Every structure is written in C-alpha cells, then in structure tokens.
Amino acid sequence: AQKEQEKDEL
Amino acid sequence: MNIFRLAGDMTHLLSIIVLLLKIYATKSCSGISLKTQELYALVFLARYLDLFTDFISVYNTIMKVVFIASSLAIVWCMRLHPLVKRSYDKELDTFRHYFLIGGTFVLALVLNEKFTLQEILWAFSIYLEAVAILPQLVLLQRSGNVDNLTGQYVFFLGAYRAFYILNWIYRYLTEPRFTRWIACVSGIVQTGIYADFFYYYFISWKNNSKLKLPA
C-alpha cells in the first residue's frame, strides 16, 4: 500500500 | 528540502516579521485586516496538530512553533493591546470571513486525502490559507492607500506561495512518487488571488510611485 505522503512541508 | 521551499519558508517568515515590525514600531495596525490574521492563526492551528505527534525535523518543529506563536501574537496585539487596537480599521474590515471558514471546511470534508480528523483539518487549513488574504485585499482596496510595510507584507506573503509552486514542480520532477494535488491546486489558486496585487505593486515599484489600488 502506498505509504501516506508524509506532510514534511510547512 | 530544496532551495525553492527554503526560499518560500523564509519569505513567509519575512512577511510575518515585517508585519510584527510594523505593528511594534508604529504601535498601529491601521491597514491590517484582523480577520485575515485570525484566519492565518486558524490555518496554523489546524495544520500543525501533528506538532507533538510526528517529528519531521528540528527546522520543521521550530518553524511551526514560530508560525503559531507569531500569528497568535498578532491577533492578541490587534484585539487586546490597548494602544494598537485603537488604530484597527474596524469599520473597513467587514469581510464576512465566517463564510470562508464554513466553505473551506465543507470542501475539506468532501476533498481530502483520507477521511480522518487530522487529514480533514489539514485539507481545511490548505484551502483556508488560499483564501485567507481576501479580507486583507478588500481592506486595502477600501483604504486605497497602502503604506509601505503593509504593501511589503502582502507582497512577501504572495511570493512565499509562488516559491512553493516552484518547489512542487521541482519535487514532482525529482521525486518518483511525489503527488500533492490538494496543496498544489490550492497553492496555485492562492497565488492567483495575489496576481492583481502583484500587478499594481510592480507598477508602483517601476514608477517609483505610491502603491495605489483602484477603489
């Protein structure tokens, strides 16, 4: 399963 | 982290510093929309819920704390500071921003990456940020003359999201699975809303004249 896009942006 | 994103975060930080400087130095908030500042505080609170749960990097955590603290400080200043609050253009700042909150929240319920509270609030904060500047732009139109610091504030705020668009293009080209449609589309809309302001700002800068917005 596609790992959730990590919210690494502000 | 790429140069576009760093430039974007720095211009965003710069816009907040310019605003704090204007309010602190002149002890006045004339020409500033309290509603836009409240919307930004809401954007940061809704988006940075993961502040204590997901650690991304020191930079990420510090910037989130700075954005939340500064936006709340500005709202506090404009609402409660005895000297500053007197200069608030209450009768000009009449944009019905509750519609913006309601509309973007409904949109976030419909359009989100995952139907969980955190994802819905994240999408809500992205949509709300795109339209949060509207009360401020309406206030500038109404008050006609734009003082330098306020003009610079809005300019840096618009430039930051423009840098983010370059960042998303860069990441799309360099990272195989980078897709962030919600932030990307909303960011384009947000930058578009500034387009007319950028136009008048550039004209005034070129003619070295005072920034005048058509009433």
Interface residues (C-beta under 8 A of the other chain):
Chain A: Q2 E4 Q5 E6 K7 D8 E9 L10
Chain B: R5 D9 H12 D50 D54 I56 S57 N60 M63 K64 F67 E113 K114 W122 Y164 N167 R177 F178 T179 R180 A183
